[in-house]
Amino acid sequence: NKGQQKTRLTFCPIPKLQMKSLYVKIVDVEEYEKKDSFFIELGQPRWLKRGISVDADKKLSAEEEEARRIAEMGKPILGENSRLEVIIEESYDFKVRSDEEDEEDGREEKLPSCFDYVMHFLTVFWKVLFACVPPTEYWNGWACFSVSILVIGMLTALIGDLASHFGCTVGLKDSVNAVVFVALGTSIPDTFASKVAALQDQCADASIGNVTGSNAVNVFLGLGVAWSVAAIYWAFQGKNFEVQTGTLAFSVTLFTIFAFVCISVLMYRRRPQIGGELGGPRTAKILTTCLFMGLWLLYILFSSLEAYCHIKGF
């Protein structure tokens, strides 16, 4: 049950007891949940059988006070790890078994539509390419992670070059091409990663953290490594590394303002009426989507107008 409920478990320790098993009953709410979790927290031990710790305010005699002090010294103490999170999630074997049972129930196999055939032929190259990624069983998942990062990096570089050539072909300025096509092409993997995280994770931390983490890598690591390599190269050549200022100051300032607006909206969505950064009532979802899409279109519009000198930048 996802409600915040507290239950007190009481058991009597046995002398020389070193281990005790606690059995927690899982309530079946008859609702499918792919992943859920709850906490088990141990409180300070108390003498319930002898009644010593119960009436702590009761005035005791000297003999009773001494007996209480000795009993408290021999009372079990709480260890460092007193809080345990129990995570219940759907296993892969259970999912496969459930799918097989559904197929055996007599459901007719759905034939692929014309759209399915078209999408298959359009994506067959990418399916074959990413089929070469090693499974997660190799090297505790590091092989899959390394090859995936390498392939995604190569595809991102390819998409960036294609977007640059497209901008040159149609006559777009570099600043407009950078904030529209190059940024859109390099952010597509982050979009799909956030979508998968939003569907599979119980909270919105993974999907939103993926976006902020990706931008942090782009700004701090991407710019930092590139500038460091260039500065070191020109230092060995005996020349200063200088880059003339462009027109991105207006775009960066506009992006910062819109980013604060987005963060404010996400913070407001934590109110009980909505319930969280993602999801919530249908009206809230549609309004948030329209707002974020509108901010992106306004960002492209103002950046393009400033690049072509229709509005004055700085």
C-alpha positions, 0 to 999 in steps of 0.5 A: 500500500502506497499510503504512509502507514506505521505498524508496530511489531513487538517480539520478546527476545530470548537469552543469547538470541543473535538473530530474529526474523520479522515477517511482514505481511504484504497487503494485496490491493488488487492493483498492478504495480510494476515497482513499489517500496516501503520502509522498515524502521526499528525503534529503541528497544523497551522492556515490556515484559518486566514493565521497567521502561514503561512507567519511566515517570513513576517514583521508584525506591532505591532498590527499584532504581538500582534494579532498573539501572542494571536492567537498562544496562543489559537491555539490547541496543539499537545498531547503526542501520535501523532503517531498511527499504524493501523494494518490490519490482516485477521480475523479468521471468514473471513478465515472460511467464505472464506474457506466455499465459496471455498468449495461451488464453486464446488471444488471436495474434495481431497482424502488423499494420502498414505503419508497422511495416514502414517503421520496421524498414526505416529503423532496421539499420538502427536495430541491426546496429544496436543489436551489436551492443553486448548484453548486460551480463558481461562485465557486470554491465560495463561492456553494455554501458561502454559500447552504448556510450560509444555508439551514441557519441558517434551518432550524435557527432554524425547528426551534428555534422549533418545538421551543420551541412543542412544549415549551410545548404539552406543558408541558415546562420550558424547561431540559428542552426546551432539552437535549432537543428544541432541542438535538436539532433543531439537532444533526441537521445536524451528525450527517449532516455527521459521517456523510458525513465518516466515510464519505468521509474516510480518517481520523476527524479530519473527522467528530470535528472537525466535532462539536467545531468545531460546539460551539465555534461554538455556545459561543464565537460563538453565545453571544458574539455574542448577549450582545454585541448585547444588552449593546450595545443596553442600553448605548445605553438607559442600563441594565445588561444583567442575566440571572438565573441558571437551572438550567443549571449542573447540566446543564452540569457533567454534560455536561462530565463526560460529555464527558471520559468520551467523550474518554477512550474515543476516546483509548483506542480508539487502541490497536492492538487497536482501531485508531482512534477510528471503526470497528474490530472489531464488538464495540468498535463496538457497545460504544462506540455503546451507551456514548455513547447511554447517556451521552446518555440519562443526561444527559437523565434527570438533567437532567430530574430536577433540573429537576423537583426530584426531585434536588437541583442547584446 
